[in-house]
Amino acid sequence: MENRYKIIISNKNLYREFELPTDKREAKVGTNVGCELRLYRDLFFEQIELTFEKSAEAWSLICSDNLYVSVGDSRKLMTIPLKHGDTFLVKYQESDGDVFAVEFLIDFDNRERKYEKAI
């Protein structure tokens, strides 16, 4: 059975959970009109967009030109492969200010539960 994944986006003014679709190869998150998860424009200094792409084996994240991913070191990553439990910051290119934190997790809540079982 294929795992389903979700992302949690959070900062001091925002908390959103989004289940990545299993029937599409791409999902966009941001303030733009074409995004599957639209974020409130007034919470950010400029337009933002993250693209989550699914290949045959895993998901990866691609940032728009005005953003980058920081995993705690001095590198500015524009794309990053994702695995369960990854946590990272998305930052602005110009100011190095934090946009929000992202957690990438397996969605364990999507499975059907059998409540009629007795232990």
Phi and psi in degrees as GROMACS dihedral restraints (atoms count N, CA, C in turn):
[ dihedral_restraints ]
;  ai    aj    ak    al  type     phi  dphi    fc
    3     4     5     6     1   -78.4    20    10
    4     5     6     7     1   136.1    20    10
    6     7     8     9     1   -72.7    20    10
    7     8     9    10     1   145.5    20    10
    9    10    11    12     1  -102.9    20    10
   10    11    12    13     1   146.1    20    10
   12    13    14    15     1  -121.1    20    10
   13    14    15    16     1   154.7    20    10
   15    16    17    18     1  -136.1    20    10
   16    17    18    19     1   158.7    20    10
   18    19    20    21     1  -119.8    20    10
   19    20    21    22     1   148.2    20    10
   21    22    23    24     1  -119.6    20    10
   22    23    24    25     1   121.3    20    10
   24    25    26    27     1  -109.2    20    10
   25    26    27    28     1   128.0    20    10
   27    28    29    30     1  -151.0    20    10
   28    29    30    31     1   147.3    20    10
   30    31    32    33     1  -150.6    20    10
   31    32    33    34     1  -166.7    20    10
   33    34    35    36     1   -70.4    20    10
   34    35    36    37     1   -18.2    20    10
   36    37    38    39     1  -113.4    20    10
   37    38    39    40     1     3.2    20    10
   39    40    41    42     1  -146.8    20    10
   40    41    42    43     1   137.5    20    10
   42    43    44    45     1  -146.4    20    10
   43    44    45    46     1   116.5    20    10
   45    46    47    48     1  -138.4    20    10
   46    47    48    49     1   138.7    20    10
   48    49    50    51     1  -111.1    20    10
   49    50    51    52     1   139.5    20    10
   51    52    53    54     1  -141.2    20    10
   52    53    54    55     1   124.9    20    10
   54    55    56    57     1   -85.9    20    10
   55    56    57    58     1   123.6    20    10
   57    58    59    60     1   -71.5    20    10
   58    59    60    61     1   135.4    20    10
   60    61    62    63     1   -70.6    20    10
   61    62    63    64     1   144.6    20    10
   63    64    65    66     1   -91.3    20    10
   64    65    66    67     1   -18.9    20    10
   66    67    68    69     1   -92.4    20    10
   67    68    69    70     1    -3.9    20    10
   69    70    71    72     1  -120.0    20    10
   70    71    72    73     1   157.2    20    10
   72    73    74    75     1   -94.6    20    10
   73    74    75    76     1    -4.5    20    10
   75    76    77    78     1  -148.8    20    10
   76    77    78    79     1   142.9    20    10
   78    79    80    81     1  -140.8    20    10
   79    80    81    82     1   135.0    20    10
   81    82    83    84     1  -111.5    20    10
   82    83    84    85     1   140.3    20    10
   84    85    86    87     1  -127.4    20    10
   85    86    87    88     1   128.7    20    10
   87    88    89    90     1   166.2    20    10
   88    89    90    91     1  -163.9    20    10
   90    91    92    93     1   -97.4    20    10
   91    92    93    94     1    -4.4    20    10
   93    94    95    96     1   -78.4    20    10
   94    95    96    97     1   160.1    20    10
   96    97    98    99     1   -64.1    20    10
   97    98    99   100     1   -36.3    20    10
   99   100   101   102     1   -83.3    20    10
  100   101   102   103     1    10.3    20    10
  102   103   104   105     1   -84.8    20    10
  103   104   105   106     1   140.6    20    10
  105   106   107   108     1   -69.1    20    10
  106   107   108   109     1   -36.8    20    10
  108   109   110   111     1  -113.3    20    10
  109   110   111   112     1   105.0    20    10
  111   112   113   114     1   -88.7    20    10
  112   113   114   115     1   131.8    20    10
  114   115   116   117     1  -105.1    20    10
  115   116   117   118     1   150.2    20    10
  117   118   119   120     1   -66.4    20    10
  118   119   120   121     1   121.2    20    10
  120   121   122   123     1   -59.6    20    10
  121   122   123   124     1   -35.8    20    10
  123   124   125   126     1   -71.5    20    10
  124   125   126   127     1    -9.8    20    10
  126   127   128   129     1   -81.4    20    10
  127   128   129   130     1    -6.9    20    10
  129   130   131   132     1  -128.3    20    10
  130   131   132   133     1   156.6    20    10
  132   133   134   135     1   -76.2    20    10
  133   134   135   136     1   -28.2    20    10
  135   136   137   138     1  -150.5    20    10
  136   137   138   139     1   175.8    20    10
  138   139   140   141     1   -63.3    20    10
  139   140   141   142     1   136.7    20    10
  141   142   143   144     1  -128.7    20    10
  142   143   144   145     1   152.8    20    10
  144   145   146   147     1  -157.1    20    10
  145   146   147   148     1   128.6    20    10
  147   148   149   150     1  -116.3    20    10
  148   149   150   151     1   137.8    20    10
  150   151   152   153     1  -116.0    20    10
  151   152   153   154     1   121.9    20    10
  153   154   155   156     1   -99.7    20    10
  154   155   156   157     1   119.2    20    10
  156   157   158   159     1  -114.2    20    10
  157   158   159   160     1   137.4    20    10
  159   160   161   162     1  -106.4    20    10
  160   161   162   163     1   122.9    20    10
  162   163   164   165     1   -99.1    20    10
  163   164   165   166     1  -169.7    20    10
  165   166   167   168     1   -62.3    20    10
  166   167   168   169     1   -32.8    20    10
  168   169   170   171     1  -110.3    20    10
  169   170   171   172     1   -24.9    20    10
  171   172   173   174     1  -161.6    20    10
  172   173   174   175     1   169.9    20    10
  174   175   176   177     1   -91.3    20    10
  175   176   177   178     1   152.3    20    10
  177   178   179   180     1  -140.0    20    10
  178   179   180   181     1   161.1    20    10
  180   181   182   183     1  -117.7    20    10
  181   182   183   184     1   135.5    20    10
  183   184   185   186     1  -124.9    20    10
  184   185   186   187     1   127.8    20    10
  186   187   188   189     1   -92.1    20    10
  187   188   189   190     1   153.7    20    10
  189   190   191   192     1   -71.0    20    10
  190   191   192   193     1   170.9    20    10
  192   193   194   195     1   -62.7    20    10
  193   194   195   196     1   -26.3    20    10
  195   196   197   198     1   -91.8    20    10
  196   197   198   199     1     4.3    20    10
  198   199   200   201     1  -126.4    20    10
  199   200   201   202     1   161.9    20    10
  201   202   203   204     1  -149.6    20    10
  202   203   204   205     1   164.7    20    10
  204   205   206   207     1  -102.9    20    10
  205   206   207   208     1   134.3    20    10
  207   208   209   210     1  -117.9    20    10
  208   209   210   211     1   125.3    20    10
  210   211   212   213     1  -107.2    20    10
  211   212   213   214     1    15.8    20    10
  213   214   215   216     1   109.4    20    10
  214   215   216   217     1    -8.1    20    10
  216   217   218   219     1  -111.6    20    10
  217   218   219   220     1  -166.0    20    10
  219   220   221   222     1   -87.2    20    10
  220   221   222   223     1     0.0    20    10
  222   223   224   225     1   -78.7    20    10
  223   224   225   226     1   145.6    20    10
  225   226   227   228     1  -110.7    20    10
  226   227   228   229     1   103.8    20    10
  228   229   230   231     1   -95.7    20    10
  229   230   231   232     1   131.7    20    10
  231   232   233   234     1   -92.2    20    10
  232   233   234   235     1   -24.0    20    10
  234   235   236   237     1  -140.3    20    10
  235   236   237   238     1   147.9    20    10
  237   238   239   240     1  -149.4    20    10
  238   239   240   241     1   133.6    20    10
  240   241   242   243     1   -74.7    20    10
  241   242   243   244     1   146.1    20    10
  243   244   245   246     1  -115.1    20    10
  244   245   246   247     1   143.0    20    10
  246   247   248   249     1  -139.7    20    10
  247   248   249   250     1   161.8    20    10
  249   250   251   252     1   -53.9    20    10
  250   251   252   253     1   130.7    20    10
  252   253   254   255     1    93.6    20    10
  253   254   255   256     1    -3.8    20    10
  255   256   257   258     1   -64.3    20    10
  256   257   258   259     1   134.7    20    10
  258   259   260   261     1  -132.3    20    10
  259   260   261   262     1   131.4    20    10
  261   262   263   264     1  -154.6    20    10
  262   263   264   265     1   166.2    20    10
  264   265   266   267     1  -103.7    20    10
  265   266   267   268     1   141.2    20    10
  267   268   269   270     1  -103.3    20    10
  268   269   270   271     1   130.1    20    10
  270   271   272   273     1  -128.8    20    10
  271   272   273   274     1   159.8    20    10
  273   274   275   276     1   -77.3    20    10
  274   275   276   277     1   140.3    20    10
  276   277   278   279     1   -64.8    20    10
  277   278   279   280     1   -45.5    20    10
  279   280   281   282     1   -69.1    20    10
  280   281   282   283     1   -47.6    20    10
  282   283   284   285     1  -106.2    20    10
  283   284   285   286     1    -8.8    20    10
  285   286   287   288     1    60.4    20    10
  286   287   288   289     1    19.6    20    10
  288   289   290   291     1   -79.7    20    10
  289   290   291   292     1   148.5    20    10
  291   292   293   294     1   -70.9    20    10
  292   293   294   295     1   135.1    20    10
  294   295   296   297     1   -92.7    20    10
  295   296   297   298     1   -58.2    20    10
  297   298   299   300     1  -168.2    20    10
  298   299   300   301     1   168.6    20    10
  300   301   302   303     1   -98.3    20    10
  301   302   303   304     1   147.4    20    10
  303   304   305   306     1  -126.4    20    10
  304   305   306   307     1   133.6    20    10
  306   307   308   309     1  -115.8    20    10
  307   308   309   310     1   134.8    20    10
  309   310   311   312     1  -113.9    20    10
  310   311   312   313     1   117.4    20    10
  312   313   314   315     1  -136.8    20    10
  313   314   315   316     1   154.6    20    10
  315   316   317   318     1   -71.8    20    10
  316   317   318   319     1   136.4    20    10
  318   319   320   321     1   -88.8    20    10
  319   320   321   322     1    94.5    20    10
  321   322   323   324     1   -76.1    20    10
  322   323   324   325     1   -17.2    20    10
  324   325   326   327     1   -80.3    20    10
  325   326   327   328     1    -5.6    20    10
  327   328   329   330     1   -84.4    20    10
  328   329   330   331     1   -10.6    20    10
  330   331   332   333     1   -77.6    20    10
  331   332   333   334     1   146.1    20    10
  333   334   335   336     1   -73.9    20    10
  334   335   336   337     1   131.3    20    10
  336   337   338   339     1   -98.8    20    10
  337   338   339   340     1   143.1    20    10
  339   340   341   342     1  -105.8    20    10
  340   341   342   343     1    97.2    20    10
  342   343   344   345     1   -82.2    20    10
  343   344   345   346     1    -9.2    20    10
  345   346   347   348     1   -82.4    20    10
  346   347   348   349     1    -5.2    20    10
  348   349   350   351     1   -72.3    20    10
  349   350   351   352     1   139.6    20    10
  351   352   353   354     1  -113.7    20    10
  352   353   354   355     1   139.3    20    10
